[in-house]
């Protein structure tokens, strides 16, 4: 095997590696706009979904706390006053 087998052009190698991991953007202006709008739509949908789940969890927690408090208040026996 000759030394020619192991030689490579570092500039060519770097440009190919950079191109392999670089995000590819569409060149068409309308397609770029649609992709941005799609990305924003997904972002808004995820934020709204997170807010709805959070509000639902808070509401369920408040209902459980309210019901548990009412059950505890109604089932607690009345204590006799302490005499000293």
Backbone torsions as a table, in degrees:
resi	resn	phi	psi	omega
1	UNK	NA	137.8	-177.3
2	UNK	-95.0	169.5	177.9
3	UNK	-71.7	-16.4	178.5
4	UNK	-66.5	-25.9	-177.7
5	UNK	-67.5	-29.8	-174.4
6	UNK	-99.2	-0.6	179.7
7	UNK	-87.0	140.4	173.3
8	UNK	-145.2	157.7	-179.8
9	UNK	-83.0	112.3	-176.7
10	UNK	-63.6	-32.5	179.0
11	UNK	-66.1	-42.5	178.5
12	UNK	-65.6	-41.4	179.5
13	UNK	-63.3	-44.9	-179.3
14	UNK	-64.9	-39.8	-179.0
15	UNK	-67.8	-36.6	177.8
16	UNK	-69.7	-39.7	178.7
17	UNK	-66.2	-41.5	179.1
18	UNK	-63.7	-41.4	-179.8
19	UNK	-68.2	-29.7	-178.7
20	UNK	-69.7	-32.9	-176.0
21	UNK	-108.0	3.2	-179.8
22	UNK	-83.3	136.1	178.6
23	UNK	-67.3	139.8	-178.8
24	UNK	-97.1	121.7	178.0
25	UNK	-103.3	141.6	178.1
26	UNK	-68.3	146.2	-177.4
27	UNK	-85.4	-23.0	-178.9
28	UNK	-73.0	130.6	-176.4
29	UNK	-64.2	-41.0	-179.7
30	UNK	-67.0	-41.6	179.6
31	UNK	-65.7	-38.2	176.6
32	UNK	-62.7	-42.8	178.7
33	UNK	-63.2	-42.8	-179.8
34	UNK	-65.7	-38.1	178.2
35	UNK	-67.0	-39.3	176.4
36	UNK	-64.9	-42.4	179.3
37	UNK	-64.1	-38.8	177.5
38	UNK	-64.0	-42.8	178.0
39	UNK	-62.6	-43.5	177.5
40	UNK	-65.6	-37.7	178.0
41	UNK	-63.1	-42.0	178.1
42	UNK	-65.2	-41.4	178.7
43	UNK	-61.6	-46.6	179.5
44	UNK	-63.5	-41.5	179.8
45	UNK	-62.3	-41.3	179.5
46	UNK	-67.8	-38.1	178.0
47	UNK	-66.0	-44.5	179.2
48	UNK	-64.2	-42.6	178.6
49	UNK	-61.1	-42.8	177.9
50	UNK	-63.4	-40.1	178.7
51	UNK	-66.1	-41.8	179.5
52	UNK	-64.4	-43.8	178.8
53	UNK	-63.6	-41.4	179.2
54	UNK	-63.9	-45.3	179.0
55	UNK	-64.9	-38.9	178.2
56	UNK	-63.5	-44.0	178.5
57	UNK	-62.2	-41.9	177.8
58	UNK	-63.9	-42.6	-179.6
59	UNK	-65.1	-42.9	178.9
60	UNK	-64.7	-40.5	177.8
61	UNK	-62.7	-41.0	178.0
62	UNK	-66.6	-39.8	178.2
63	UNK	-64.1	-43.0	179.6
64	UNK	-65.1	-42.7	179.3
65	UNK	-64.8	-39.4	-179.8
66	UNK	-67.8	-45.7	-179.9
67	UNK	-66.8	-40.3	179.8
68	UNK	-66.1	-37.7	177.8
69	UNK	-66.6	-39.6	178.9
70	UNK	-67.7	-39.4	179.3
71	UNK	-66.7	-42.4	-179.9
72	UNK	-66.0	-39.2	180.0
73	UNK	-68.0	-37.6	-176.3
74	UNK	-79.2	-28.5	-176.2
75	UNK	-96.5	-3.7	-179.0
76	UNK	-76.7	127.7	179.2
77	UNK	-71.6	148.7	178.7
78	UNK	-73.6	134.5	-178.8
79	UNK	-90.0	145.9	174.3
80	UNK	-78.3	144.6	179.4
81	UNK	-64.5	144.4	-179.4
82	UNK	-80.1	127.7	178.8
83	UNK	-101.0	135.8	178.5
84	UNK	-114.9	NA	NA
